[in-house]
Amino acid sequence: MGDFVFSTCKKLVNVKLSKSLKELPKRTFAMCESLLSIKIPSGVEKIGERCFEDTPSLKIVRFRGKVKSISSSAFKESGIEIIEVPWYLKGYYKKMFPNLTIKTRLT
C-alpha cells in the first residue's frame, strides 16, 4: 500500500484492513471526511506521517496489537476521542495518547 492511497476519499466511512498489513504509509487516510472509526490490525508496526490528518469524523481507533512507531503527526486535526486497545497494552497507549480516553478489551 502506498502513500496517499485513500487520501481525499470524501465518502469513505468504513475500511477493513488486511491482517498482513505492516505499515500505514504517510497520509493514507488524510482528508477522509466521513471515516468514523478504524481497526488497526495487530500486524501493523508503523503509522506514518499525517496518516489520518484532517479526518474530523474519526472518533474511535481500535488497536489490535502494539504499533511500535506512530508519527507524532499521524492523527493531526482528527476528531479522535477514544482509543480501544487490548487490556495489557493500556499503559503503552496511555503514554502515546495521554489526553484521550483509553478503553480496554479482553482480547
C-alpha positions in Angstrom: 0.0 0.0 0.0 1.4 3.4 -1.0 1.4 6.9 0.3 -1.9 8.8 -0.1 -3.8 5.6 -1.2 -7.2 6.6 0.3 -6.4 10.3 0.7 -9.4 12.6 0.0 -11.9 9.8 -0.3 -14.7 12.0 0.9 -17.4 9.3 1.2 -15.2 6.6 2.8 -17.0 5.5 6.0 -15.6 2.1 6.8 -12.4 0.2 5.9 -11.3 -3.3 6.6 -7.5 -3.6 6.7 -5.6 -6.8 5.9 -4.2 -8.7 8.9 -0.9 -9.0 6.9 -0.5 -5.2 6.7 2.7 -4.0 8.3 2.5 -0.2 7.8 0.1 2.6 7.2 2.2 5.0 5.0 2.0 8.7 5.2 -1.3 10.4 4.5 -3.1 7.1 3.8 -6.4 8.3 5.1 -5.8 12.1 5.1 -8.8 14.2 4.4 -11.3 11.3 4.5 -14.1 13.5 5.9 -16.5 10.6 6.6 -14.3 8.0 8.2 -15.9 7.2 11.6 -13.7 4.6 13.1 -10.9 2.2 12.2 -9.4 -1.1 13.4 -5.6 -1.2 13.2 -4.6 -4.9 12.7 -2.1 -6.5 15.1 0.5 -6.8 12.4 0.8 -3.1 11.8 4.1 -1.9 13.2 4.2 1.7 11.9 1.7 4.5 11.2 3.3 7.2 9.0 3.2 11.0 9.0 -0.2 12.6 8.8 -1.8 9.2 8.1 -5.2 10.4 9.5 -4.7 14.2 9.1 -7.9 16.2 8.6 -10.3 13.5 9.5 -12.7 15.3 11.8 -15.3 12.5 11.7 -12.8 9.9 13.0 -13.8 9.3 16.7 -12.6 5.8 17.5 -9.3 4.0 16.8 -9.2 0.3 17.7 -5.7 -1.1 18.0 -5.5 -4.9 17.9 -1.8 -5.0 18.9 1.2 -2.9 19.7 2.2 -0.4 17.0 5.9 0.3 17.5 6.1 3.6 15.7 3.3 6.2 15.4 4.3 9.5 13.9 3.5 12.5 16.1 1.5 14.0 13.2 -0.4 10.7 12.4 -3.7 12.0 13.9 -3.2 15.7 13.3 -6.5 17.6 13.0 -8.5 14.4 13.5 -11.6 14.1 15.7 -10.3 11.1 17.7 -11.8 10.8 21.1 -11.4 7.1 22.1 -8.6 4.6 21.7 -9.6 1.0 22.2 -6.8 -1.5 23.0 -6.1 -4.9 24.4 -6.2 -4.7 28.2 -2.4 -5.5 28.5 -1.5 -2.5 26.3 -3.4 0.2 28.1 -0.3 1.7 29.7 1.6 1.7 26.5 -1.1 3.6 24.6 -1.9 5.9 27.5 1.7 7.2 27.2 1.2 7.8 23.5 -2.2 9.4 23.8 -2.3 11.0 27.3 -5.2 13.3 26.6 -7.6 10.7 25.2 -9.9 8.1 26.7 -8.4 4.6 26.6 -10.8 1.7 26.6 -9.7 -1.8 27.0 -11.0 -5.2 25.9 -10.0 -8.7 26.9 -8.8 -9.9 23.5 
